[in-house]
Amino acid sequence: MRDKRVKIIGAGLAGCEACWQLVRRGVGVDLYEMKPKKFSPAHSSEKFAELVCSNSLKAERIENACGLLKEEMRLFDSLLMQGADRARVPAGGALAVDREIFSDYITEKIKSHPLVAVHHEEVTEIDPEVYTIIATGPLTSDALSAAIGRLTGSENLYFYDAAAPVLTKDSIDMDKVFYGARYDRGTADYINCPMTKAEYGAFYEALVHAETAPLKEFETQAVFEGCMPVEVMAKRGEKTLLFGPLKPVGLRDPRTGRDDAYAVVQLRQDDMEGTIYNMVGFQTNLKWGEQKRVFSMIPGLERAEFVRYGVMHRNTYIQAPQVLNRYYQMERCPKVFFAGQITGVEGYVESASSGILAGVNMARMLCGEAFFEPSAKTAIGALPLYISNKGLDRLQPMNANFGIIEGLPQRVRGKKTERYRLIAERALEVLKGEQK
């Protein structure tokens, strides 16, 4: 297999996972990454697997679909999960990481592997006769986007994604906030900023009337529901945020023993040392001065020092049902696979999982072996089955969720968490029986 090489375009989570799966099976990789010669609007680090929108890899419990997906990925010796376990920071029931340590680990593992050759250059053309995995992410360069459009014969679609601000812990007024996790689940790792009805009302008015940054480079203003700017969400109604990122339910203030705040803003640790925190659910396209003005109205954040303001950027994905099969492989060009958010899966973990399967099946194809068959009984299999479903009139990006995983044949009494646990246990048994 050492005489066979695969071209991977993009060294994000999906590209690195695909690379890892290939080299583990003895397949050489030419990994193309345009950084540091050229950066997308949202990236700033020269390292691989850069986390942009959040440092959270979501819930760890297998009763949560993303938690199940992470456990499934561990069965494939996932490089992302190796890095995450080494870069873990406190986050209650979620898996959050120190971004720098996480990227450092993955970059070193890829660059030091003898079967990997890294090329720091932008790819602008795709040869369908070359074994290729396209994992350029939702911020694919204009030139490569055009090449992908020519290759797939379909029009690229755009939607908006937004990153939340990050602030220093030292600048938070700790007398006005409290530590806690929703429903006391896991450890009390979140900083919670409670708001009265009057405080929320003033904040809401300032938010919906704040000035947003111009979006000159974009063609449309469609907003993806899964990462909606907080100001866009707020304009849907005064109470919308109270059922979203500012939901006060299940957050008990240990200082008073009460959980009757009108609204609560949560902050999540963003680095290993616990010196900076991310504003949960506060993806935004407000101008930076407006972010400082409006977000400083939140109790405890009056003197907040923002080390990074929120930004908004374009996301690109293909119409997978018309382009890909269930293996993340192009139907018209079988030597070409796609992986990551450009396929229509949404989220860090989901993107990495698609890279795993693209890498596994590319290796199997080169070895003359049967492809790994995605199972609807698993999270890692349900995602490609969903995005490649020819019955979809128009693909909308999809996170891992139990709605797309095959249900149980028997009825389960009690809470849905028990049903989800049984589905998760079945999924892990299905995968344990597979040859990786």
Solvent accessible surface area in square Angstrom, and as a share of the most:
residue,aa,sasa,rsa
1,M,73,0.32
2,R,170,0.62
3,D,126,0.65
4,K,80,0.34
5,R,96,0.35
6,V,1,0.01
7,K,51,0.22
8,I,0,0.00
9,I,7,0.04
10,G,9,0.08
11,A,3,0.03
12,G,30,0.29
13,L,15,0.08
14,A,5,0.04
15,G,0,0.00
16,C,2,0.01
17,E,2,0.01
18,A,0,0.00
19,C,0,0.00
20,W,24,0.09
21,Q,0,0.00
22,L,0,0.00
23,V,6,0.04
24,R,104,0.38
25,R,54,0.20
26,G,21,0.21
27,V,0,0.00
28,G,0,0.00
29,V,0,0.00
30,D,30,0.16
31,L,0,0.00
32,Y,40,0.15
33,E,18,0.08
34,M,32,0.14
35,K,14,0.06
36,P,53,0.33
37,K,155,0.66
38,K,89,0.38
39,F,75,0.31
40,S,14,0.09
41,P,92,0.58
42,A,17,0.13
43,H,51,0.23
44,S,97,0.62
45,S,26,0.16
46,E,107,0.48
47,K,58,0.25
48,F,1,0.01
49,A,1,0.01
50,E,29,0.13
51,L,6,0.03
52,V,21,0.12
53,C,24,0.14
54,S,19,0.12
55,N,0,0.00
56,S,14,0.09
57,L,1,0.00
58,K,80,0.34
59,A,17,0.13
60,E,59,0.27
61,R,83,0.30
62,I,42,0.21
63,E,41,0.19
64,N,51,0.26
65,A,7,0.05
66,C,6,0.03
67,G,1,0.01
68,L,0,0.00
69,L,0,0.00
70,K,3,0.01
71,E,57,0.26
72,E,0,0.00
73,M,0,0.00
74,R,77,0.28
75,L,60,0.30
76,F,1,0.00
77,D,56,0.29
78,S,1,0.01
79,L,1,0.00
80,L,1,0.01
81,M,3,0.01
82,Q,33,0.15
83,G,0,0.00
84,A,0,0.00
85,D,60,0.31
86,R,136,0.50
87,A,0,0.00
88,R,95,0.35
89,V,3,0.02
90,P,71,0.45
91,A,5,0.04
92,G,18,0.18
93,G,27,0.26
94,A,15,0.12
95,L,0,0.00
96,A,0,0.00
97,V,0,0.00
98,D,8,0.04
99,R,35,0.13
100,E,97,0.44
101,I,64,0.32
102,F,0,0.00
103,S,6,0.04
104,D,66,0.34
105,Y,39,0.15
106,I,2,0.01
107,T,18,0.11
108,E,98,0.44
109,K,57,0.24
110,I,1,0.00
111,K,100,0.43
112,S,71,0.46
113,H,45,0.20
114,P,119,0.75
115,L,18,0.09
116,V,18,0.10
117,A,39,0.30
118,V,43,0.25
119,H,54,0.24
120,H,54,0.24
121,E,81,0.36
122,E,54,0.24
123,V,14,0.08
124,T,58,0.34
125,E,111,0.50
126,I,23,0.12
127,D,74,0.38
128,P,50,0.31
129,E,120,0.54
130,V,60,0.35
131,Y,70,0.27
132,T,2,0.01
133,I,0,0.00
134,I,0,0.00
135,A,5,0.04
136,T,29,0.17
137,G,15,0.14
138,P,22,0.14
139,L,17,0.08
140,T,3,0.02
141,S,15,0.10
142,D,104,0.54
143,A,42,0.33
144,L,6,0.03
145,S,8,0.05
146,A,51,0.39
147,A,4,0.03
148,I,0,0.00
149,G,21,0.21
150,R,148,0.54
151,L,20,0.10
152,T,11,0.06
153,G,62,0.60
154,S,26,0.17
155,E,143,0.64
156,N,16,0.08
157,L,36,0.18
158,Y,54,0.20
159,F,14,0.06
160,Y,4,0.02
161,D,10,0.05
162,A,0,0.00
163,A,1,0.00
164,A,2,0.02
165,P,0,0.00
166,V,4,0.02
167,L,0,0.00
168,T,21,0.12
169,K,63,0.27
170,D,143,0.74
171,S,21,0.13
172,I,9,0.05
173,D,49,0.25
174,M,73,0.33
175,D,124,0.64
176,K,90,0.38
177,V,4,0.02
178,F,10,0.04
179,Y,81,0.31
180,G,8,0.08
181,A,7,0.06
182,R,55,0.20
183,Y,123,0.47
184,D,86,0.45
185,R,115,0.42
186,G,54,0.52
187,T,88,0.51
188,A,58,0.45
189,D,24,0.12
190,Y,29,0.11
191,I,0,0.00
192,N,0,0.00
193,C,0,0.00
194,P,30,0.19
195,M,3,0.01
196,T,78,0.45
197,K,139,0.59
198,A,82,0.64
199,E,71,0.32
200,Y,2,0.01
201,G,21,0.20
202,A,52,0.40
203,F,1,0.00
204,Y,21,0.08
205,E,88,0.39
206,A,16,0.12
207,L,1,0.00
208,V,22,0.13
209,H,141,0.63
210,A,9,0.07
211,E,97,0.44
212,T,53,0.31
213,A,32,0.25
214,P,88,0.55
215,L,41,0.21
216,K,182,0.77
217,E,113,0.51
218,F,27,0.11
219,E,141,0.63
220,T,65,0.38
221,Q,140,0.62
222,A,49,0.38
223,V,39,0.22
224,F,19,0.08
225,E,110,0.49
226,G,55,0.53
227,C,11,0.07
228,M,8,0.03
229,P,1,0.00
230,V,0,0.00
231,E,3,0.01
232,V,48,0.28
233,M,35,0.15
234,A,0,0.00
235,K,116,0.49
236,R,145,0.53
237,G,28,0.27
238,E,92,0.41
239,K,122,0.52
240,T,42,0.24
241,L,0,0.00
242,L,19,0.10
243,F,159,0.66
244,G,28,0.27
245,P,24,0.15
246,L,0,0.00
247,K,68,0.29
248,P,23,0.14
249,V,80,0.46
250,G,15,0.15
251,L,4,0.02
252,R,109,0.40
253,D,16,0.08
254,P,79,0.50
255,R,125,0.45
256,T,86,0.50
257,G,43,0.42
258,R,149,0.54
259,D,84,0.43
260,D,92,0.48
261,A,29,0.22
262,Y,64,0.24
263,A,0,0.00
264,V,0,0.00
265,V,0,0.00
266,Q,16,0.07
267,L,0,0.00
268,R,24,0.09
269,Q,14,0.06
270,D,4,0.02
271,D,16,0.08
272,M,67,0.30
273,E,128,0.57
274,G,13,0.12
275,T,74,0.43
276,I,42,0.21
277,Y,8,0.03
278,N,2,0.01
279,M,0,0.00
280,V,34,0.19
281,G,21,0.20
282,F,0,0.00
283,Q,31,0.14
284,T,0,0.00
285,N,13,0.06
286,L,2,0.01
287,K,76,0.32
288,W,149,0.52
289,G,56,0.53
290,E,33,0.15
291,Q,0,0.00
292,K,78,0.33
293,R,117,0.43
294,V,0,0.00
295,F,0,0.00
296,S,20,0.13
297,M,73,0.33
298,I,0,0.00
299,P,12,0.08
300,G,0,0.00
301,L,0,0.00
302,E,68,0.30
303,R,197,0.72
304,A,0,0.00
305,E,99,0.44
306,F,23,0.09
307,V,75,0.43
308,R,71,0.26
309,Y,47,0.18
310,G,2,0.02
311,V,48,0.28
312,M,29,0.13
313,H,8,0.04
314,R,39,0.14
315,N,0,0.00
316,T,1,0.00
317,Y,6,0.02
318,I,1,0.00
319,Q,22,0.10
320,A,0,0.00
321,P,1,0.00
322,Q,109,0.48
323,V,6,0.04
324,L,0,0.00
325,N,30,0.15
326,R,99,0.36
327,Y,26,0.10
328,Y,1,0.00
329,Q,14,0.06
330,M,2,0.01
331,E,92,0.41
332,R,163,0.59
333,C,21,0.12
334,P,73,0.46
335,K,60,0.25
336,V,0,0.00
337,F,0,0.00
338,F,0,0.00
339,A,0,0.00
340,G,2,0.02
341,Q,28,0.12
342,I,1,0.01
343,T,0,0.00
344,G,1,0.01
345,V,1,0.00
346,E,16,0.07
347,G,9,0.09
348,Y,36,0.14
349,V,2,0.01
350,E,0,0.00
351,S,7,0.05
352,A,0,0.00
353,S,1,0.01
354,S,0,0.00
355,G,0,0.00
356,I,0,0.00
357,L,2,0.01
358,A,0,0.00
359,G,0,0.00
360,V,0,0.00
361,N,1,0.01
362,M,0,0.00
363,A,1,0.00
364,R,32,0.11
365,M,48,0.21
366,L,11,0.06
367,C,56,0.33
368,G,72,0.69
369,E,98,0.44
370,A,82,0.64
371,F,41,0.17
372,F,4,0.02
373,E,87,0.39
374,P,12,0.07
375,S,32,0.20
376,A,35,0.27
377,K,74,0.31
378,T,1,0.00
379,A,2,0.01
380,I,1,0.01
381,G,0,0.00
382,A,2,0.02
383,L,0,0.00
384,P,0,0.00
385,L,55,0.27
386,Y,50,0.19
387,I,1,0.01
388,S,12,0.08
389,N,70,0.36
390,K,115,0.49
391,G,63,0.60
392,L,38,0.19
393,D,146,0.76
394,R,138,0.50
395,L,0,0.00
396,Q,91,0.41
397,P,11,0.07
398,M,40,0.18
399,N,43,0.22
400,A,12,0.10
401,N,47,0.24
402,F,23,0.10
403,G,73,0.70
404,I,36,0.18
405,I,9,0.05
406,E,81,0.36
407,G,42,0.40
408,L,33,0.16
409,P,127,0.80
410,Q,99,0.44
411,R,223,0.81
412,V,31,0.18
413,R,220,0.80
414,G,73,0.70
415,K,163,0.69
416,K,121,0.51
417,T,60,0.35
418,E,59,0.27
419,R,94,0.34
420,Y,44,0.17
421,R,76,0.28
422,L,51,0.25
423,I,3,0.02
424,A,0,0.00
425,E,69,0.31
426,R,48,0.17
427,A,0,0.00
428,L,27,0.13
429,E,113,0.51
430,V,44,0.25
431,L,2,0.01
432,K,119,0.50
433,G,70,0.67
434,E,73,0.33
435,Q,148,0.66
436,K,45,0.19
